[in-house]
Amino acid sequence: MRRSTVFRMNRVRMLSAGLIFVVVVTGCSTSPSGTSGEQRSALSGLSIGVVDTEWLLKESKLGRQVSETLETFMQNRQALLELEQQELRRLENQLLRQGSVLSPSARQQKEEDFRRRMVAYQQKAGDMNREVQAKRVESLDEFRDRVDVIVKRIALDQGMALVIEKGQKTSTRYYEPSLDLSPAVKEALDRETSTAGQS
């Protein structure tokens, strides 16, 4: 006796690469050829979309603003480090030039000063690198939050049950191009960015 196929959505789970939709099939007897007609009809009524956040970061006005802000922030930090590097090179050259005419104690003092400056520089470089990384994470999280608000609004308007992440670093292997919400999300994001810039 065949039991009817019952589908129920178990959970939507966020993974690092994106969203995974888990469907649990209970009491299922499928034909040897794979998906049964009942399964196909149940799944065909499910509305799903995909969005490419990396593409939005490159193509949207807000994404370009975020990238430019991060680039400027990084360049400013790099400029400060380059000034420190120049000073260290100057001190090193001075030590090499004057080394033969300095007394042993004066030479030792200058070498110690140089070592201290080098350690301080390395510490500063590490701190700045961590600062740049923290700024990057913060900026990208804020961008993703803005995208998520728009994605949710579009998904609700279109009656979608699920929106998954697509892109090179995600687990999405295939999608029908008509499911791609990215252009609509970009349009809404650009509109909001332009409105925010005028106020």
C-alpha positions in Angstrom: 0.0 0.0 0.0 1.4 3.4 -1.0 1.3 6.2 1.5 0.8 9.7 0.2 3.8 12.0 0.1 3.7 14.8 2.7 6.1 17.7 2.6 6.7 20.1 5.4 9.3 22.8 5.8 11.6 21.8 8.7 13.8 24.8 9.1 15.8 27.5 7.3 19.3 27.6 8.5 21.9 30.3 7.9 25.4 28.9 7.1 28.6 30.8 6.5 28.3 30.7 2.7 24.6 31.4 2.6 21.2 30.0 3.3 20.4 26.3 3.0 16.7 25.2 2.7 16.1 21.9 4.4 13.0 19.9 3.3 12.0 16.8 5.2 10.1 14.2 3.3 8.1 11.9 5.5 6.2 8.7 4.4 7.6 9.0 0.9 7.5 6.4 -1.8 9.1 7.6 -5.0 9.3 6.1 -8.4 12.6 4.5 -9.4 13.1 7.3 -11.9 13.6 9.9 -9.1 11.1 12.7 -8.1 7.5 11.7 -8.2 4.8 13.8 -9.9 3.4 14.7 -6.4 6.8 15.9 -5.3 7.3 18.0 -8.4 3.9 19.7 -8.1 4.5 20.5 -4.4 7.9 22.0 -5.1 6.8 24.0 -8.2 4.5 26.1 -5.9 7.5 27.1 -3.8 8.8 30.6 -4.7 12.6 31.1 -4.2 14.9 33.9 -5.1 18.7 34.3 -5.2 20.8 37.4 -4.5 24.5 38.1 -5.2 25.8 40.4 -2.4 29.4 40.5 -3.9 27.9 41.8 -7.2 25.9 44.4 -5.3 29.0 45.6 -3.5 30.7 46.2 -6.9 27.7 47.5 -8.8 25.5 49.5 -6.5 26.1 53.1 -5.5 26.2 52.2 -1.8 28.6 49.3 -2.5 31.0 51.6 -4.4 30.8 54.2 -1.5 31.7 51.5 1.0 34.6 50.3 -1.2 35.9 53.8 -1.7 35.6 54.6 2.1 37.5 51.5 2.9 40.2 52.2 0.3 40.7 55.8 1.6 40.8 54.5 5.2 43.5 51.9 4.2 45.5 54.5 2.2 45.6 56.9 5.2 46.9 54.2 7.5 49.4 53.1 4.9 50.7 56.7 4.6 51.3 56.9 8.3 53.3 53.7 8.2 55.3 54.9 5.3 56.3 58.0 7.3 57.5 55.7 10.1 59.4 53.6 7.6 61.2 56.7 6.2 62.2 57.8 9.7 63.6 54.3 10.5 65.6 54.3 7.3 67.0 57.7 8.1 68.0 56.5 11.6 69.6 53.4 10.2 71.6 55.3 7.6 72.7 57.8 10.2 73.9 54.9 12.4 75.8 53.3 9.6 77.5 56.6 8.6 78.4 57.7 12.2 79.1 54.2 13.5 82.9 54.4 13.1 83.3 57.8 14.8 81.0 57.1 17.7 82.3 55.8 21.0 81.2 52.3 21.9 78.7 53.5 24.5 77.2 56.1 22.1 77.0 53.5 19.3 75.3 51.0 21.7 72.8 53.7 22.8 71.9 54.6 19.2 71.5 50.9 18.3 69.2 50.4 21.3 67.2 53.5 20.3 66.9 52.1 16.7 65.7 48.7 18.0 63.1 50.3 20.2 61.8 52.3 17.3 61.7 49.2 15.1 59.7 47.3 17.8 57.3 50.3 18.1 56.9 50.4 14.3 56.1 46.7 14.1 53.5 47.1 16.9 52.0 50.1 15.2 51.8 48.2 11.9 50.1 45.3 13.6 47.6 47.6 15.3 46.8 49.4 12.1 46.3 46.1 10.2 43.8 45.0 12.9 42.1 48.4 12.7 41.7 48.2 8.9 40.4 44.6 9.2 37.9 45.7 11.9 36.7 48.6 9.8 36.3 46.3 6.8 34.2 43.9 8.8 32.1 46.7 10.3 31.5 48.4 6.9 30.6 45.1 5.1 28.3 44.1 7.9 26.5 47.4 7.6 26.2 47.0 3.9 24.9 43.5 4.2 22.3 44.7 6.8 21.0 47.3 4.3 20.9 44.7 1.5 19.0 42.2 3.8 16.3 44.8 4.6 15.7 45.3 0.9 15.8 41.6 0.1 13.2 40.9 2.8 10.9 43.6 1.5 11.2 42.4 -2.1 10.7 38.7 -1.0 7.6 39.6 1.0 6.2 41.7 -1.9 6.7 38.8 -4.3 5.5 36.1 -1.9 8.8 34.3 -1.7 9.4 31.6 0.8 13.2 31.7 0.6 16.1 33.8 -0.7 19.5 32.3 -0.9 23.0 33.8 -1.5 24.7 33.1 -4.8 28.2 33.9 -5.9 31.6 32.3 -6.1 32.0 31.7 -2.4 28.6 30.2 -1.8 27.1 26.7 -1.9 24.6 27.6 -4.6 25.4 25.3 -7.6 22.6 26.3 -10.0 19.7 28.6 -10.2 17.3 29.6 -12.9 18.4 33.2 -14.0 14.8 34.4 -13.6 15.1 33.8 -9.8 17.9 36.4 -9.5 16.7 39.4 -7.4 20.1 41.2 -7.6 19.1 43.8 -10.2 15.9 44.6 -8.4 17.8 44.9 -5.1 20.4 47.1 -6.7 17.7 49.4 -8.1 16.0 49.8 -4.7 19.4 50.2 -3.0 20.5 52.9 -5.5 17.2 54.7 -5.0 17.6 54.7 -1.2 21.2 55.8 -1.4 20.4 58.7 -3.8 17.5 59.8 -1.5 19.7 59.6 1.6 22.4 61.7 -0.2 19.9 64.5 -1.0 18.6 64.8 2.5 
